[in-house]
Amino acid sequence: MRYFSDGTMNKSELIKRMSDKLDQLTSRDVDLAVHTLIEIMSESLASGVRIEIRGFGTFTNHYRKPRTVRNPKTGEVGIHKPGKFVPHFKPGKDLKRRVDEARKDQEMSLTAESASDLQQDTLGTRT
């Protein structure tokens, strides 16, 4: 599996990885599919529709109540922030399990590498 230097994958990297996996589709087809999917999901959430993708997760809108906040720059207190709807993602069980297993595997391999490095340092065999 390929890991990205800063730990994030952007839309163009997603399109590239999908194109590599789906060799029967052109890169342009994959690009159109990804953009269309994002557009449809955005429109659906904007109109208040809940999106559920079994095994992956659920996208919904959560309402944030109006509140009084403080400006951290000036220290001014009593600024009214109106209520608003924000998109929310809740991962599904399968996604949670896959992420947890992958992270545990990464952690175990890093721990093994660290132990090996420590042993080499102790023995004086590390270059």
C-alpha positions in Angstrom: 0.0 0.0 0.0 1.2 3.5 -0.9 1.4 6.1 1.9 1.4 9.8 1.2 4.2 12.0 2.6 1.9 14.2 4.7 -0.6 11.5 5.5 -3.4 12.8 3.3 -4.9 11.9 -0.1 -6.4 14.6 -2.2 -8.9 14.2 -5.0 -6.4 14.0 -7.8 -4.5 11.3 -5.9 -7.7 9.4 -5.4 -8.5 9.6 -9.2 -4.9 8.4 -10.0 -5.2 5.4 -7.7 -8.7 4.5 -9.0 -7.4 4.8 -12.6 -4.5 2.5 -11.7 -6.9 -0.1 -10.3 -9.5 0.1 -13.0 -7.4 -0.3 -16.1 -10.6 -0.9 -18.2 -11.6 2.8 -17.6 -9.7 5.8 -18.9 -8.4 8.4 -16.5 -10.9 10.8 -17.9 -13.8 8.4 -17.1 -12.6 8.0 -13.5 -12.2 11.7 -13.2 -15.8 12.3 -14.4 -17.1 9.5 -12.1 -15.4 11.0 -9.0 -16.6 14.5 -9.7 -20.1 13.4 -10.4 -20.2 11.3 -7.2 -19.0 14.3 -5.1 -21.5 16.6 -6.8 -24.4 14.3 -6.2 -23.5 13.8 -2.6 -23.0 17.5 -2.0 -26.4 18.3 -3.6 -28.1 15.6 -1.5 -26.6 16.8 1.7 -27.4 20.5 0.9 -31.1 19.5 0.4 -31.1 17.6 3.7 -30.9 14.0 2.4 -29.1 11.4 4.5 -26.6 9.3 2.6 -25.9 5.8 3.8 -23.2 3.6 2.2 -23.3 0.2 3.9 -19.9 -0.9 5.2 -18.5 2.6 4.7 -20.5 5.1 6.7 -23.3 7.6 6.8 -23.3 11.3 5.9 -25.8 13.5 7.6 -26.4 17.2 8.6 -25.9 18.2 12.2 -27.3 21.4 13.6 -25.1 23.6 15.6 -27.0 25.8 18.0 -26.5 29.6 18.1 -24.0 30.6 20.7 -22.1 33.5 22.2 -18.3 33.4 21.5 -15.2 35.4 22.3 -12.9 36.8 19.7 -9.5 35.3 20.6 -7.5 38.1 18.9 -9.2 41.1 20.6 -10.7 39.3 23.6 -14.1 40.8 22.8 -16.8 38.8 24.5 -20.5 38.5 23.6 -20.2 38.0 19.8 -23.3 36.2 18.6 -22.7 33.2 16.3 -25.9 32.1 14.6 -26.9 28.4 14.4 -26.0 26.5 11.3 -26.1 23.0 9.6 -22.8 21.2 9.1 -22.0 18.0 7.3 -21.2 15.0 9.5 -19.7 11.6 8.7 -20.2 8.6 10.9 -18.0 5.6 9.9 -19.6 2.2 9.5 -18.6 -0.9 11.5 -16.6 -2.4 8.5 -14.6 0.8 7.9 -13.8 1.1 11.7 -12.7 -2.5 11.8 -10.5 -2.1 8.7 -8.9 1.1 9.9 -8.2 -0.4 13.4 -6.7 -3.6 12.0 -4.5 -1.6 9.5 -3.3 0.8 12.2 -2.5 -2.1 14.6 -0.5 -3.8 11.9 1.4 -0.6 11.3 2.0 -0.1 15.0 3.2 -3.7 15.4 5.7 -3.3 12.5 7.0 0.0 13.8 7.4 -1.6 17.3 9.3 -4.5 15.7 11.6 -2.1 13.8 12.2 0.0 16.9 13.1 -3.2 18.9 15.5 -4.3 16.1 17.1 -0.9 16.0 17.5 -0.8 19.8 19.0 -4.3 19.7 21.5 -3.3 17.0 22.4 -0.1 19.0 23.0 -2.2 22.1 25.1 -4.7 20.3 27.0 -2.0 18.5 26.2 -3.5 15.1 24.2 -0.7 13.7 25.8 1.3 10.9 
